[in-house]
Amino acid sequence: MELTPQQKDMLAGKQGDGMRKAMDILTAYGQCYDAQRLIPVTSVHIAGNFPVLLDEGIDWLEDLAQGGTRVRVFTTKNPEMYDPLQADEMKIPMRLRQRQGRIHDVLKKLGVVLTYSCHHYLAGNVPRFGDHIAWASSGSQVFANSVIGARSNRDGDHVALAAAIAGVIPEWGLHLKENRRADLIVDVGELVLESYGPEDFKALGWSLGKKIGARLPVFINLPPDLHIEKIKGLLYTLTVTGAMGMVHLVGITPEAPDLETALGKGSVHPPTLAATPEDVDKAYGEISSGTSDKIDLVIFGCPQCSIQEVQEISELMEGKKIHADTRFWICTSAWVKLLCDRMG
């Protein structure tokens, strides 16, 4: 990998030990994928939760902070593993509370903006079209690549934090224009999409993600005025069962004004996957796997509910009561919760 003189100094520890550790991670990561150079990033988002980080990960973060390391790129954080204000209601074990508390404190010292949201692009972390970013959150990462037109791979948490500290990321994968071309056509022409709600698009994404895998799909025959909640529902759920980092929606997303552009001018058309109503029905059957009539917990909000979704839930619940033996949770961001409180 070719490094600039400044990057060589960073790797040699001339800008501090924390910077050296970050560069160690980034250069090793880049060499794994044959990256030729490191490029600047404008935005970072990390997950930063236990037990993904493990105790060793927390120790690593605290070691960085104690050495004076700080992020140099605007960096936000994914939702916590629980709501600290509802920890008793959620019956969170004390050992998890303690570890998550340590993560909260150390990320604040490192300069991470604690948005606690997977919709951080609604809270100020908004890249521009063509920006190179490092987002360690599969749903928002595919949203950034697809809808915003920013460029990010499905980076791991340590890589994203290293990018936040060093301000650079290896140039490989979806950072390169030639790797952003679709290699699978998904035709939804058989579906009566006008009758589909956001939940149906989520079911569709659940089913199709398994079939698409890690390929880069381009969806055709979608209505051009598709609502953002339906787009979000499709994209976020595709990444649950699939491993794609980007999705083209012809006539909707910026790099797919038409099919030829999404595929690459003059390219041979790849295989076509036809979506069917059975895909949606099958997803509902797989997701609804309960065998008991007793419901212990009803939970909405992965990804976090938008104000529109909370409003819809509120309207559906109007005049109804929650069973005494059932817990009912809605997971959302702090600012949506504030809006809900404000609106009663």
PyMOL commands that set and color helices and strands:
alter all, ss='L'
color gray80, all
select helices_A, chain A and resi 5-11+17-32+54-66+84-86+94-110+120-122+138-148+157-166+173-175+177-180+193-195+198-212+228-241+259-263+277-287+307-317+334-343
alter helices_A, ss='H'
color red, helices_A
select strands_A, chain A and resi 38-40+43-46+75-77+133-135+168-170+184-187+217-220+248-249+272-274+297-305+327-332
alter strands_A, ss='S'
color yellow, strands_A
deselect
rebuild
show_as cartoon
